[in-house]
Amino acid sequence: MKLKVNNQRFSLVQVAGDNKVILVGAIADRAYKDGKVTDEVVGTKYQLVCPAAKYADFYVKVPEPQKITAEEIEAATAPIEVTLPGFVGRFYRLDGASDYDFTARADDIVIVVPKGKEKGADA
């Protein structure tokens, strides 16, 4: 039996080296029909970097409305750490391609509040 890379699923810790990553961008995830993008928004694609994995970057699709805008991300004065409940990543290769690409999805994105900044904490 051959081991197929595209059949393997990876956790966030396996991909990023940590259960937290840094949010650097967000765009609407749109539906496709007949191989073409439509105007139907089906969720959000978040761009992330992984400090524990030499700042490798990837996108993750979340089937929820955008929780933080690109403007808020750009205006942040500190890195925005997030966790991704239900994260699953996998490699895939298009027919005829020699290289693999990476795709990921998660059930949600949760912003990690820095210690001392929790709701109700005295600053």
C-alpha positions in Angstrom: 0.0 0.0 0.0 1.3 3.4 -1.0 1.3 6.2 1.6 -0.3 9.3 0.0 0.6 12.6 1.4 -2.7 14.1 0.4 -4.5 11.6 2.7 -2.6 12.8 5.8 -4.2 15.4 8.1 -2.2 17.7 10.3 -3.0 19.6 13.5 -2.0 23.2 14.2 0.8 22.1 16.5 2.2 19.8 13.8 2.1 22.6 11.2 3.0 25.7 13.2 5.0 24.2 16.1 2.6 25.8 18.6 -1.1 26.1 19.3 -1.0 29.8 18.7 -0.1 31.7 15.5 -0.1 35.4 14.5 -2.9 36.9 12.4 -1.6 39.1 9.6 -4.5 39.4 7.1 -8.1 38.6 6.4 -10.3 38.4 3.3 -13.7 37.1 2.4 -13.8 33.4 1.3 -16.1 33.2 -1.7 -17.9 30.2 -3.2 -16.9 28.8 -6.6 -19.2 27.6 -9.3 -18.1 25.8 -12.4 -14.5 26.7 -11.5 -15.2 30.4 -11.2 -15.4 32.6 -8.1 -18.9 34.0 -7.3 -20.1 36.9 -5.1 -21.4 34.5 -2.4 -19.3 34.8 0.8 -19.0 31.5 2.6 -16.6 32.5 5.3 -13.3 34.2 5.9 -9.7 33.3 4.8 -7.2 34.4 7.4 -3.5 34.8 6.6 -1.3 33.6 9.5 2.4 33.3 10.3 4.0 30.8 12.6 6.8 32.2 14.8 7.7 28.7 16.1 8.1 27.5 12.5 10.5 30.1 11.1 7.6 32.4 10.3 6.1 30.1 7.7 2.8 31.5 6.4 -0.4 30.0 5.2 -4.2 30.7 4.9 -6.9 29.0 6.9 -10.6 29.1 5.9 -13.1 29.6 8.7 -16.9 29.3 7.9 -17.7 32.4 10.0 -18.1 36.0 9.2 -15.0 38.1 9.5 -14.3 38.8 13.2 -11.5 41.4 12.6 -11.0 43.6 9.6 -7.9 44.1 7.6 -7.8 47.7 8.8 -7.9 46.5 12.4 -5.1 44.1 11.7 -3.0 46.7 10.0 -3.6 49.2 12.9 -2.6 46.7 15.6 0.4 47.9 17.6 1.3 44.4 18.8 1.1 41.0 17.1 -2.4 39.5 17.2 -2.1 35.9 18.5 -4.9 33.5 17.7 -5.9 29.9 18.2 -7.9 27.9 15.7 -10.3 25.4 17.3 -11.0 22.5 14.9 -7.9 23.1 12.8 -7.2 20.6 10.1 -4.4 21.1 7.5 -3.5 18.9 4.5 -1.3 19.0 1.4 -2.7 18.6 -2.1 -1.4 18.5 -5.6 -3.3 19.5 -8.7 -3.3 17.1 -11.6 0.0 17.4 -13.5 1.6 19.5 -10.9 4.9 18.4 -9.4 4.7 20.5 -6.2 2.3 20.2 -3.3 0.2 23.1 -1.9 -1.2 23.4 1.6 -4.8 24.0 2.6 -6.3 24.4 6.0 -9.7 24.9 7.6 -10.8 25.6 11.2 -14.2 25.8 12.9 -13.4 29.2 14.4 -10.6 31.7 15.1 -10.1 33.0 18.7 -8.0 36.0 19.5 -5.7 35.3 22.4 -5.9 38.1 25.0 -2.5 39.0 26.4 -2.1 38.3 30.1 -3.1 41.3 32.2 -5.5 42.5 29.4 -8.3 40.1 30.2 -11.8 41.6 30.7 -12.0 43.0 34.2 -8.3 42.9 34.8 -6.8 46.0 36.3 -4.2 47.6 34.0 
